[in-house]
Amino acid sequence: MARHRHQGSPRPGRAAARERRRGRASAWSLLSPRSVVGQMFLLQVVVVLLIAVGAGVLLVLTVQHESSQDASHRTLAVAEGFASAPGVARAITSPGASEVLQPRSRAAADSADVDFVTVVDRTGVRLTAAIPDLIGRHTNEDMAPLLAGHTVQSKAVGAVSPQYRAFVPVRDDEGRVVGAVGAGVRTSSVSGAVSRQMPVLLGGAASAVAVITGGAGLISRRLLRHTHGLGPAEITRMYEHHDAVLHAAREGVLIVDGDGALLLANDEAHRLLDLPEDARGRPVRELGLPAPVADLLTSNRTATDEVHLVGGRVLAVNQRRTGTDGGPPGSVTTLRDSTELKALSGRAEAASSRLELLYRAGLGVGTTLDVTRTAEELADVAVPQFADFVTVDLVEQVLAGDEPSGAAVRSFRRAACAGVLEDHPLFRPGERLWLTETSPQVRGLLSGHSVLERDLRGAQAWHRQYPERAREVVAYGITSLLSVPLIARDTVLGVVNFWLSERSGTFEDDDLALAEELAARAAVSIDNARRFTREHGMAVTLQRSLLPSGLPEQNALDVAYRYLPAQKSVGGDWFDVIPLPGARVALVVGDVVGHGVQAAVTMGRLRTAVHVFSALDLPPDELLARMDELADRIGKEDGSAESDQGIVGATCLYAVYDPVDRRCTMARAGHLPPALVTPEGRVRFLDLPAGPPLGVGGLPFETAEVVVPEGSELVLYTDGLVEERGRDIDEGLAGLAAVLAGARGCPEEVCAAVLDTLVTPGRSADDTALLVARTRVLPPERVARWEVPNDPAAVADVRTAVSAKLAEWGLGETAFVTELILSELVTNAIRYATGPIGVRLLLDRQLISEVSDGSSTAPHLGQAAATDEGGRGLFLVAQFAERWGTRYTSTGKITWAEQQLPTGYAGPRGLPEGSAAHPA
């Protein structure tokens, strides 16, 4: 149809030409002053011209005013935009602010069509300027309003010329004013803009007639300009869309004026706040809203995601002020229903709490290998986060470390109990419980699953097992029970009971999974502790069976000892007191590296070896050398079968004390040195050569001798006494010396004082062996010595002298046997040995006969034939002596024999009776 209309109408160019010709003709007639029409037209023209001139002048003034207003608004917008730009506040307070802000301010001025953008600090010093020479100088703007947080607009004379300018304060993240940003336009720029518009104004005045005749079009065009190019249809459509969106939004929208009256509320706001139909225009405080919500809506303050409870709904409220840019004051508020989100958040929080409980259980349950302590940790971790009270009942065999039998499923021992209060009526730890088959605990054990009793007041089966105690529990306020079996590796260990009081509610089905997970984790830890308890008990039993059960009788030393196994695992510490020929005594202390049964077995093997080698009466250094070879051989043999079973290392200290000459001969293999406490109380650690540990090999061992005053104390110990994690061993030795210096009394009391001071009960990480030996001296009157010439005739003199000494000691009845033994030993020495020959008699617990010579050849007991004239001397010695043997010295050997004293023999005056050694 458009094409048809264009074809049916005259061409636009020809019509315009005809109209121009018609207009020129009519204009000529109108301009003729001869006609009244012309005069009227001229009069009208004059009037129009006057009106046009007046309108032009008015229009010029208007344009100049609008240009000034535009300059003022533009400077304010530029200043506000630059002041709120990211990084401006931080740059103002940082060093080198001008270098950072000057380029940005110049770019902002160019892009915003203003003459300058300047930044000043709190003192008014320019940080940027259109003229660089002005940087660093004070601005003439009053800083007081800006520091108070106000925006300042003015027309003033600046550093160069009059100007329109606006200053806006700059705030940091904490809201403090750190400076200001100013933007300005010079008045000359505004005047230039007006001058540039003068041709348009003059053209408008010259065409005033055309403007009047075409007023409708001009008015339409002006209307379009004020409506941004939108026509009435577009404006109507935009309003309809705005109204539809406002009322269809899922968020409530409220507009409140500065006086607290409701101007607008969409449908969602009406629903969320339950507003009356006539709410618009009424004061907010009269709408029946909760006080916190009404206070927020009328406060005209900013709020972000504030949570408020309105009519059972959880609302997230956001509010912003209006009127900050010159509009009417008030606020715009949005409401969002977060009830479902809150419920989801609550469930997520509950899940997080349960995960946290399981995490804490993983860290806090099973920290030790003690069954009872593990049960206590399970009870402690669940209170009060999961239950008000928790009790753990274990099968009695489990507490002892044994494998529970099927018949023990009803008999329990309460191992742990924890709660929010201490005066509860539940059974206390240590009490024994016998449960019926219908009880919740036994039902859970038989089924392998947890049993929930929501209300104990109606749990008849639970009431029947302990009626009186059940009534007390219910009367106390405990009303809900969740019983979970403790089962690990198909072994029933016990049951854990979670109790809730009435004020805490009841257990629900959701709690079953958490309780079973807690019980499953704890059951594994309890079973590990049970297994460890059993193995630890076996190892302790084995170790104690390998250690001496008592001390042998001897007179040389008054000995007391202590042995403490490690708390978690037995070790390889050992000690020994071994009587030797010649009234001597050997003291032994050793330590096998490692813990467990293997260490205990190795300790037993080494202790047996020490006994064997000491029976050979080897010197300490040679004995340790033999021990080193044995340890190396054991390590290789055991290591070939199982790579982790060989001896890693062992230490040993071997000391021999002779009460005749008070000499103590010692050697050590990697062991700590012994302490010597004199009768005056002075303590020193003997400086013994430190040989390598047993089983290492490669280095010889050295012997040291020390003369010990009578009544001194030799203290031998293992590293568990003085060494502790986090403490230097020198500190431990100093502590031991301090205790020994202050300890008084018998060796038993010294042992007690040392352990009470240095060892914390129940916390020893390593075995501890302690041996305290107080020295005695064999009086000279109980020792007899003779030098024997290398002549067979001297044997008779020896027999006579010995007989006289025995008579002096009151042992005349043993004289014949003793003379026979000594005559045979002296005869052998004269016949087969070399060097000086000596005879010594010692009266101790036995009568000891010794013959020394310079030969290193030991006599051997032989079987004489019936036709042999000799060879029966040592046979007679072996028959009449309780025991006999040979030991080597640095100058030869000593052949000795021991005889029992007659029954009832009291001995000469001064003979000590009995041994002072008492096992601890």
DRENKEGU-33956 format. One record per residue (C-alpha): residue in one letter; x, y, z. Coordinates in steps of 0.05 Angstrom, whole numbers. Layout:
N
 r     px     py     pz
 a      X      Y      Z
...
***
This chain:
920
 r     px     py     pz
 m      0      0      0
 a     58     47     12
 r     82     35    -59
 h     11     50    -86
 r      6    114    -47
 h     73    139    -72
 q     55    124   -144
 g    -12    161   -139
 s     18    225   -111
 p     59    278   -147
 r    133    276   -143
 p    162    310    -82
 g    211    353   -121
 r    158    384   -167
 a    110    396   -110
 a    164    432    -71
 a    180    475   -131
 r    108    495   -140
 e    102    510    -66
 r    164    555    -68
 r    136    594   -127
 r     69    601    -92
 g    104    623    -28
 r    145    677    -65
 a     82    704    -97
 s     44    708    -32
 a    104    737      5
 w    110    793    -47
 s     37    812    -38
 l     43    811     36
 l    104    856     36
 s     68    910     -4
 p     55    969     43
 r      1    997     -1
 s    -49    947     20
 v    -81    940     87
 v    -62    868     84
 g     10    887     73
 q      9    937    129
 m    -21    887    175
 f     30    836    151
 l     86    885    163
 l     58    901    231
 q     55    828    246
 v    126    821    220
 v    149    877    266
 v    113    846    324
 v    143    778    307
 l    212    809    300
 l    205    843    368
 i    181    778    398
 a    238    741    363
 v    289    791    389
 g    262    785    459
 a    258    710    453
 g    330    709    426
 v    356    749    484
 l    318    706    533
 l    344    644    497
 v    416    668    502
 l    409    678    576
 t    376    611    582
 v    431    576    544
 q    484    610    586
 h    448    588    650
 e    440    516    625
 s    513    514    605
 s    532    536    675
 q    486    483    706
 d    514    431    659
 a    585    451    678
 s    567    446    752
 h    534    378    745
 r    589    352    701
 t    644    373    749
 l    606    340    807
 a    596    275    768
 v    669    273    747
 a    693    286    817
 e    647    233    848
 g    667    182    795
 f    741    193    804
 a    735    194    880
 s    700    126    881
 a    747     96    829
 p    785     34    855
 g    853     48    884
 v    845    124    891
 a    839    123    967
 r    898     76    973
 a    940    117    925
 i    927    182    963
 t    956    152   1027
 s   1014    117    993
 p   1083    145    976
 g   1089    173    905
 a   1015    190    900
 s   1026    243    848
 e   1062    195    800
 v   1003    147    805
 l    945    196    804
 q    970    251    756
 p    963    208    693
 r    896    182    715
 s    869    252    730
 r    892    279    662
 a    859    220    627
 a    795    230    667
 a    793    305    650
 d    803    292    576
 s    750    237    573
 a    699    276    615
 d    708    343    577
 v    727    383    639
 d    785    431    645
 f    818    397    704
 v    813    341    754
 t    854    352    817
 v    867    308    878
 v    885    337    945
 d    904    303   1011
 r    874    317   1079
 t    916    380   1087
 g    894    410   1020
 v    960    398    984
 r    950    384    910
 l    972    314    888
 t    950    326    816
 a    937    389    775
 a    924    410    703
 i    985    454    710
 p   1042    410    738
 d   1074    469    773
 l   1015    472    820
 i   1028    401    847
 g   1049    405    919
 r   1016    472    931
 h    956    484    976
 t    889    492    944
 n    847    552    961
 e    787    507    974
 d    764    504   1047
 m    779    433   1071
 a    735    434   1133
 p    669    414   1099
 l    706    361   1059
 l    738    330   1121
 a    669    329   1152
 g    647    286   1093
 h    608    339   1053
 t    610    352    979
 v    627    425    960
 q    605    459    894
 s    623    531    879
 k    639    583    827
 a    704    613    848
 v    768    643    823
 g    820    588    817
 a    894    589    807
 v    887    611    735
 s    816    639    722
 p    744    638    747
 q    715    569    744
 y    658    523    763
 r    683    468    807
 a    662    412    854
 f    701    376    909
 v    682    307    935
 p    714    274    996
 v    751    208    986
 r    742    154   1039
 d    783     93   1053
 d    757     23   1068
 e    742     42   1140
 g    702    104   1120
 r    754    156   1140
 v    765    216   1095
 v    836    212   1067
 g    831    268   1016
 a    787    299    963
 v    778    300    888
 g    759    364    852
 a    737    375    779
 g    727    443    746
 v    707    479    683
 r    731    550    671
 t    678    603    660
 s    713    621    595
 s    698    551    571
 v    625    561    588
 s    624    629    553
 g    659    598    493
 a    605    546    491
 v    552    601    490
 s    589    639    436
 r    592    576    394
 q    516    572    400
 m    504    645    378
 p    496    629    304
 v    443    579    322
 l    408    631    364
 l    411    684    310
 g    386    635    259
 g    329    618    306
 a    311    691    314
 a    314    703    238
 s    268    645    227
 a    219    665    283
 v    162    667    233
 a    178    598    209
 v    183    576    281
 i    114    605    297
 t     82    575    235
 g    115    510    248
 g    104    513    323
 a     70    447    327
 g    129    412    295
 l    178    449    338
 i    138    432    400
 s    135    359    379
 r    210    358    365
 r    223    391    433
 l    178    341    467
 l    215    284    434
 r    281    315    457
 h    257    317    529
 t    231    246    527
 h    297    219    498
 g    265    201    433
 l    208    162    462
 g    139    173    439
 p     74    165    479
 a     67     92    458
 e    137     75    481
 i    127    111    547
 t     62     73    560
 r     93      7    542
 m    153     20    587
 y    107     35    646
 e     67    -28    634
 h    131    -70    632
 h    157    -37    696
 d     93    -50    733
 a     91   -123    709
 v    163   -136    730
 l    153   -102    798
 h     93   -144    817
 a    118   -209    787
 a    187   -208    821
 r    202   -263    871
 e    233   -211    918
 g    192   -162    958
 v    204    -88    941
 l    186    -31    988
 i    196     44    979
 v    190     86   1042
 d    195    162   1043
 g    235    204   1090
 d    177    209   1139
 g    170    134   1146
 a    108    126   1103
 l    101     68   1054
 l    101     93    982
 l    103     27    945
 a    100    -47    960
 n     96   -101    908
 d     56   -165    913
 e    114   -206    941
 a    126   -155    996
 h     52   -158   1014
 r     57   -234   1019
 l    122   -237   1059
 l    102   -182   1108
 d     28   -197   1108
 l     12   -123   1094
 p    -60    -97   1093
 e    -90    -76   1027
 d    -90     -3   1046
 a    -17     -3   1068
 r      6     47   1014
 g     12    116   1043
 r      7     94   1116
 p     64    100   1166
 v    106     37   1169
 r     99     32   1245
 e     24     26   1238
 l     27    -36   1193
 g     36    -86   1250
 l    106   -107   1231
 p    156   -135   1282
 a    194    -81   1317
 p    263    -97   1288
 v    234    -96   1217
 a    196    -31   1228
 d    258      1   1259
 l    299    -19   1199
 l    248      8   1148
 t    243     75   1182
 s    316     83   1199
 n    336    103   1128
 r    402     66   1138
 t    439     18   1093
 a    431    -57   1107
 t    460   -117   1071
 d    431   -187   1079
 e    405   -175   1148
 v    365   -235   1173
 h    297   -221   1206
 l    242   -269   1229
 v    173   -247   1205
 g    112   -292   1213
 g    153   -356   1216
 r    193   -337   1154
 v    267   -321   1153
 l    277   -259   1110
 a    342   -232   1083
 v    334   -156   1080
 n    375   -107   1037
 q    362    -32   1042
 r    392     28   1007
 r    379    102   1017
 t    350    148    964
 g    356    223    955
 t    432    225    959
 d    434    256    889
 g    382    309    903
 g    319    267    898
 p    267    258    952
 p    295    225   1015
 g    274    155   1034
 s    296     84   1024
 v    287     25    977
 t    283    -44   1010
 t    284   -114    981
 l    261   -176   1017
 r    282   -247   1002
 d    250   -309   1033
 s    309   -351   1061
 t    268   -400   1102
 e    285   -461   1059
 l    357   -438   1055
 k    359   -433   1131
 a    331   -504   1136
 l    384   -530   1088
 s    437   -491   1126
 g    413   -524   1191
 r    418   -593   1160
 a    487   -576   1132
 e    508   -551   1201
 a    484   -615   1233
 a    522   -656   1182
 s    584   -613   1194
 s    576   -623   1269
 r    574   -698   1260
 l    635   -698   1215
 e    671   -656   1267
 l    651   -706   1321
 l    678   -764   1279
 y    741   -724   1266
 r    752   -711   1340
 a    738   -784   1354
 g    791   -804   1304
 l    841   -760   1339
 g    820   -771   1411
 v    801   -845   1415
 g    857   -895   1415
 t    914   -849   1434
 t    941   -903   1481
 l    943   -978   1481
 d    906   -982   1547
 v    836  -1014   1544
 t    806   -974   1601
 r    836   -908   1577
 t    809   -920   1506
 a    739   -932   1535
 e    745   -867   1574
 e    765   -830   1511
 l    703   -856   1475
 a    659   -832   1531
 d    692   -764   1536
 v    690   -749   1461
 a    614   -759   1456
 v    595   -715   1515
 p    561   -666   1509
 q    560   -659   1433
 f    523   -724   1420
 a    497   -748   1487
 d    488   -723   1558
 f    517   -787   1588
 v    559   -843   1559
 t    576   -909   1591
 v    622   -963   1564
 d    613  -1035   1588
 l    666  -1086   1568
 v    670  -1161   1574
 e    715  -1176   1633
 q    763  -1218   1592
 v    775  -1158   1547
 l    799  -1116   1606
 a    850  -1170   1621
 g    872  -1175   1549
 d    842  -1243   1537
 e    798  -1267   1480
 p    725  -1262   1503
 s    685  -1326   1502
 g    614  -1333   1477
 a    588  -1345   1547
 a    612  -1277   1570
 v    562  -1238   1527
 r    519  -1223   1588
 s    572  -1208   1640
 f    604  -1139   1635
 r    648  -1093   1674
 r    635  -1018   1669
 a    700   -989   1641
 a    681   -916   1632
 c    627   -866   1649
 a    623   -793   1629
 g    567   -742   1633
 v    548   -669   1638
 l    535   -679   1712
 e    571   -720   1764
 d    513   -739   1810
 h    479   -785   1761
 p    451   -853   1785
 l    484   -894   1730
 f    531   -950   1750
 r    602   -926   1763
 p    666   -952   1731
 g    690  -1017   1760
 e    621  -1044   1777
 r    600  -1111   1748
 l    535  -1118   1707
 w    496  -1180   1690
 l    447  -1165   1634
 t    387  -1206   1612
 e    375  -1230   1541
 t    317  -1181   1532
 s    358  -1120   1553
 p    373  -1070   1498
 q    448  -1082   1506
 v    445  -1157   1496
 r    395  -1151   1440
 g    443  -1105   1404
 l    501  -1153   1415
 l    461  -1212   1389
 s    437  -1175   1327
 g    501  -1137   1315
 h    463  -1071   1308
 s    446  -1012   1352
 v    382  -1012   1393
 l    344   -947   1405
 e    298   -937   1465
 r    266   -869   1452
 d    229   -868   1519
 l    258   -907   1576
 r    196   -896   1618
 g    161   -948   1576
 a    221   -995   1564
 q    197  -1055   1604
 a    256  -1101   1585
 w    305  -1049   1609
 h    268  -1039   1674
 r    267  -1114   1690
 q    343  -1123   1693
 y    355  -1072   1749
 p    286  -1045   1771
 e    309  -1001   1829
 r    366   -970   1789
 a    321   -960   1729
 r    271   -920   1771
 e    327   -876   1797
 v    353   -864   1726
 v    284   -844   1700
 a    271   -801   1762
 y    337   -766   1749
 g    312   -744   1681
 i    348   -793   1634
 t    294   -815   1585
 s    327   -838   1520
 l    379   -894   1508
 l    418   -913   1446
 s    458   -977   1457
 v    511   -996   1405
 p    552  -1061   1407
 l    627  -1058   1406
 i    649  -1111   1356
 a    716  -1115   1322
 r    744  -1170   1278
 d    682  -1212   1294
 t    698  -1208   1368
 v    647  -1182   1418
 l    682  -1132   1463
 g    625  -1098   1499
 v    573  -1044   1489
 v    571   -969   1491
 n    508   -934   1516
 f    489   -863   1498
 w    439   -830   1544
 l    398   -766   1535
 s    361   -728   1588
 e    290   -704   1579
 r    311   -632   1567
 s    356   -653   1510
 g    301   -691   1473
 t    307   -762   1446
 f    351   -799   1398
 e    325   -805   1327
 d    338   -854   1271
 d    388   -806   1241
 d    432   -814   1303
 l    440   -889   1293
 a    490   -884   1236
 l    534   -834   1275
 a    532   -877   1338
 e    550   -940   1300
 e    608   -905   1265
 l    634   -880   1332
 a    627   -949   1362
 a    661   -983   1303
 r    721   -937   1307
 a    727   -944   1382
 a    719  -1020   1378
 v    780  -1026   1334
 s    820   -984   1382
 i    796  -1024   1442
 d    813  -1089   1408
 n    882  -1063   1390
 a    892  -1045   1463
 r    866  -1113   1485
 r    915  -1149   1439
 f    971  -1104   1463
 t    952  -1118   1536
 r    956  -1192   1523
 e   1022  -1189   1486
 h   1051  -1140   1536
 g   1031  -1186   1593
 m   1063  -1245   1559
 a   1126  -1206   1546
 v   1129  -1181   1618
 t   1119  -1251   1644
 l   1173  -1277   1598
 q   1221  -1222   1618
 r   1209  -1230   1692
 s   1221  -1305   1685
 l   1288  -1290   1653
 l   1309  -1240   1707
 p   1335  -1263   1775
 s   1279  -1278   1823
 g   1325  -1263   1882
 l   1396  -1249   1901
 p   1448  -1302   1919
 e   1476  -1306   1989
 q   1544  -1272   1996
 n   1580  -1229   2046
 a   1620  -1182   2002
 l   1564  -1134   1985
 d   1498  -1110   2015
 v   1456  -1107   1952
 a   1387  -1079   1935
 y   1356  -1074   1866
 r   1296  -1047   1828
 y   1269  -1065   1760
 l   1213  -1026   1726
 p   1188  -1049   1658
 a   1169   -998   1606
 q   1097   -974   1608
 k   1080   -992   1535
 s   1128  -1048   1518
 v   1179  -1090   1555
 g   1252  -1080   1539
 g   1317  -1117   1547
 d   1346  -1089   1611
 w   1376  -1139   1660
 f   1420  -1144   1721
 d   1455  -1198   1760
 v   1494  -1211   1824
 i   1540  -1271   1815
 p   1583  -1300   1872
 l   1654  -1317   1848
 p   1709  -1359   1880
 g   1751  -1325   1932
 a   1692  -1290   1966
 r   1687  -1243   1906
 v   1622  -1220   1875
 a   1607  -1199   1803
 l   1556  -1143   1789
 v   1525  -1142   1720
 v   1478  -1091   1687
 g   1459  -1094   1613
 d   1410  -1066   1563
 v   1388  -1096   1496
 v   1367  -1045   1444
 g   1294  -1049   1426
 h   1230  -1072   1459
 g   1183  -1130   1457
 v   1189  -1205   1464
 q   1250  -1209   1419
 a   1288  -1160   1464
 a   1269  -1200   1525
 v   1291  -1266   1493
 t   1357  -1235   1472
 m   1366  -1209   1543
 g   1356  -1279   1571
 r   1408  -1308   1523
 l   1459  -1255   1541
 r   1446  -1263   1615
 t   1457  -1338   1610
 a   1522  -1326   1572
 v   1546  -1279   1627
 h   1534  -1335   1678
 v   1572  -1385   1636
 f   1631  -1339   1624
 s   1634  -1317   1696
 a   1637  -1390   1718
 l   1702  -1393   1678
 d   1725  -1335   1722
 l   1746  -1293   1662
 p   1771  -1222   1673
 p   1719  -1168   1656
 d   1751  -1147   1591
 e   1757  -1218   1566
 l   1687  -1235   1588
 l   1659  -1176   1548
 a   1701  -1197   1488
 r   1669  -1267   1491
 m   1600  -1234   1499
 d   1614  -1191   1438
 e   1630  -1252   1396
 l   1568  -1287   1420
 a   1524  -1226   1406
 d   1552  -1220   1336
 r   1540  -1294   1323
 i   1469  -1291   1350
 g   1455  -1230   1307
 k   1479  -1265   1244
 e   1442  -1330   1259
 d   1376  -1295   1275
 g   1383  -1244   1221
 s   1391  -1298   1168
 a   1323  -1326   1184
 e   1285  -1263   1197
 s   1319  -1198   1178
 d   1289  -1159   1235
 q   1304  -1209   1291
 g   1379  -1201   1299
 i   1411  -1164   1356
 v   1414  -1091   1338
 g   1459  -1076   1397
 a   1467  -1087   1471
 t   1506  -1053   1526
 c   1536  -1085   1588
 l   1575  -1066   1650
 y   1613  -1122   1686
 a   1646  -1108   1754
 v   1681  -1156   1802
 y   1690  -1135   1875
 d   1741  -1170   1919
 p   1726  -1158   1993
 v   1796  -1180   2014
 d   1835  -1122   1983
 r   1773  -1077   1968
 r   1789  -1076   1894
 c   1734  -1069   1842
 t   1754  -1090   1771
 m   1706  -1065   1717
 a   1696  -1061   1642
 r   1638  -1035   1601
 a   1611  -1045   1531
 g   1576   -981   1511
 h   1542   -976   1579
 l   1535   -916   1624
 p   1590   -911   1677
 p   1574   -932   1748
 a   1569   -883   1806
 l   1611   -889   1868
 v   1584   -859   1933
 t   1635   -854   1988
 p   1616   -862   2061
 e   1621   -787   2068
 g   1567   -778   2014
 r   1611   -754   1957
 v   1587   -779   1889
 r   1629   -789   1827
 f   1619   -827   1763
 l   1678   -874   1751
 d   1718   -859   1689
 l   1718   -926   1655
 p   1741   -936   1583
 a   1679   -939   1540
 g   1681   -999   1496
 p   1634  -1010   1437
 p   1566  -1041   1447
 l   1561  -1117   1443
 g   1553  -1144   1373
 v   1590  -1086   1340
 g   1660  -1114   1346
 g   1725  -1085   1319
 l   1751  -1053   1383
 p   1780  -1086   1446
 f   1752  -1076   1516
 e   1793  -1046   1572
 t   1792  -1061   1646
 a   1797  -1009   1702
 e   1810  -1021   1775
 v   1790   -978   1834
 v   1801   -987   1908
 v   1734   -978   1942
 p   1731   -954   2015
 e   1691   -998   2061
 g   1618   -976   2066
 s   1618   -944   1997
 e   1561   -955   1948
 l   1569   -978   1877
 v   1508   -956   1836
 l   1496   -991   1770
 y   1437   -971   1726
 t   1409   -971   1656
 d   1393   -911   1612
 g   1319   -913   1628
 l   1335   -882   1696
 v   1372   -820   1670
 e   1351   -813   1598
 e   1285   -783   1577
 r   1258   -752   1513
 g   1268   -677   1515
 r   1321   -680   1570
 d   1396   -684   1560
 i   1429   -745   1590
 d   1478   -701   1628
 e   1419   -670   1664
 g   1395   -740   1683
 l   1464   -759   1709
 a   1467   -695   1749
 g   1399   -710   1778
 l   1421   -780   1797
 a   1483   -754   1831
 a   1442   -704   1871
 v   1395   -758   1895
 l   1452   -805   1914
 a   1487   -749   1952
 g   1426   -736   1994
 a   1402   -807   2003
 r   1415   -840   2071
 g   1401   -908   2099
 c   1408   -978   2073
 p   1412   -996   1998
 e   1338  -1010   1999
 e   1323   -939   2021
 v   1372   -911   1970
 c   1336   -949   1914
 a   1269   -923   1936
 a   1295   -851   1940
 v   1325   -855   1870
 l   1263   -883   1837
 d   1215   -837   1874
 t   1254   -776   1850
 l   1275   -794   1779
 v   1219   -840   1753
 t   1147   -817   1744
 p   1101   -876   1759
 g   1063   -901   1698
 r   1101   -857   1648
 s   1167   -894   1638
 a   1181   -901   1564
 d   1239   -949   1575
 d   1258  -1004   1622
 t   1295   -984   1685
 a   1344  -1028   1723
 l   1379  -1003   1786
 l   1430  -1039   1829
 v   1457  -1009   1893
 a   1514  -1048   1927
 r   1546  -1026   1992
 t   1615  -1055   2000
 r   1640  -1097   2058
 v   1711  -1119   2075
 l   1734  -1188   2096
 p   1772  -1175   2162
 p   1846  -1192   2162
 e   1836  -1242   2218
 r   1795  -1284   2172
 v   1850  -1287   2119
 a   1912  -1330   2125
 r   1971  -1329   2076
 w   2035  -1371   2071
 e   2092  -1371   2021
 v   2112  -1443   2003
 p   2183  -1461   1980
 n   2188  -1503   1917
 d   2206  -1564   1959
 p   2162  -1626   1972
 a   2184  -1625   2044
 a   2149  -1558   2053
 v   2081  -1592   2048
 a   2086  -1617   2119
 d   2098  -1546   2144
 v   2037  -1522   2106
 r   1994  -1576   2137
 t   2018  -1557   2207
 a   2006  -1483   2196
 v   1937  -1495   2167
 s   1918  -1541   2224
 a   1938  -1487   2274
 k   1897  -1433   2238
 l   1836  -1477   2234
 a   1841  -1491   2307
 e   1844  -1416   2319
 w   1781  -1407   2279
 g   1746  -1463   2315
 l   1746  -1509   2255
 g   1790  -1565   2282
 e   1742  -1618   2258
 t   1753  -1597   2186
 a   1828  -1596   2193
 f   1839  -1666   2164
 v   1800  -1652   2100
 t   1829  -1584   2091
 e   1900  -1609   2102
 l   1887  -1664   2051
 i   1861  -1615   1999
 l   1918  -1566   2009
 s   1972  -1619   2010
 e   1947  -1646   1943
 l   1942  -1576   1912
 v   2010  -1554   1938
 t   2042  -1620   1916
 n   2015  -1609   1845
 a   2041  -1538   1844
 i   2110  -1560   1868
 r   2113  -1617   1818
 y   2083  -1585   1755
 a   2083  -1509   1764
 t   2136  -1455   1765
 g   2147  -1391   1801
 p   2129  -1373   1873
 i   2076  -1415   1907
 g   2028  -1385   1957
 v   1973  -1413   2001
 r   1913  -1372   2025
 l   1856  -1391   2071
 l   1792  -1349   2071
 l   1738  -1357   2123
 d   1673  -1331   2093
 r   1608  -1368   2083
 q   1652  -1426   2063
 l   1722  -1445   2080
 i   1762  -1428   2018
 s   1830  -1458   2004
 e   1873  -1426   1949
 v   1941  -1446   1920
 s   1974  -1397   1872
 d   2033  -1409   1826
 g   2066  -1377   1765
 s   2041  -1429   1715
 s   1984  -1418   1666
 t   1970  -1492   1659
 a   1907  -1514   1694
 p   1904  -1581   1729
 h   1855  -1632   1700
 l   1817  -1685   1736
 g   1837  -1752   1708
 q   1815  -1824   1717
 a   1873  -1864   1749
 a   1880  -1937   1732
 a   1883  -1989   1787
 t   1957  -2000   1776
 d   1975  -1926   1775
 e   2015  -1900   1834
 g   1991  -1828   1826
 g   1936  -1787   1792
 r   1887  -1792   1849
 g   1901  -1725   1883
 l   1852  -1682   1845
 f   1801  -1738   1850
 l   1806  -1733   1925
 v   1800  -1657   1922
 a   1737  -1664   1880
 q   1708  -1714   1928
 f   1721  -1676   1993
 a   1709  -1604   1968
 e   1640  -1576   1953
 r   1669  -1548   1889
 w   1737  -1531   1862
 g   1768  -1497   1802
 t   1822  -1454   1772
 r   1824  -1380   1755
 y   1879  -1343   1719
 t   1915  -1281   1743
 s   1965  -1235   1712
 t   2023  -1275   1744
 g   1996  -1345   1735
 k   1937  -1382   1764
 i   1901  -1398   1828
 t   1872  -1467   1843
 w   1817  -1463   1895
 a   1770  -1508   1933
 e   1710  -1492   1977
 q   1685  -1531   2037
 q   1620  -1524   2074
 l   1626  -1500   2145
 p   1601  -1548   2199
 t   1528  -1544   2217
 g   1517  -1495   2274
 y   1585  -1463   2266
 a   1582  -1393   2296
 g   1652  -1371   2274
 p   1702  -1329   2311
 r   1682  -1262   2339
 g   1669  -1209   2285
 l   1642  -1257   2231
 p   1581  -1226   2197
 e   1521  -1270   2192
 g   1477  -1275   2131
 s   1471  -1231   2070
 a   1441  -1162   2068
 a   1412  -1171   2000
 h   1337  -1168   1997
 p   1297  -1170   1934
 a   1252  -1109   1924
***
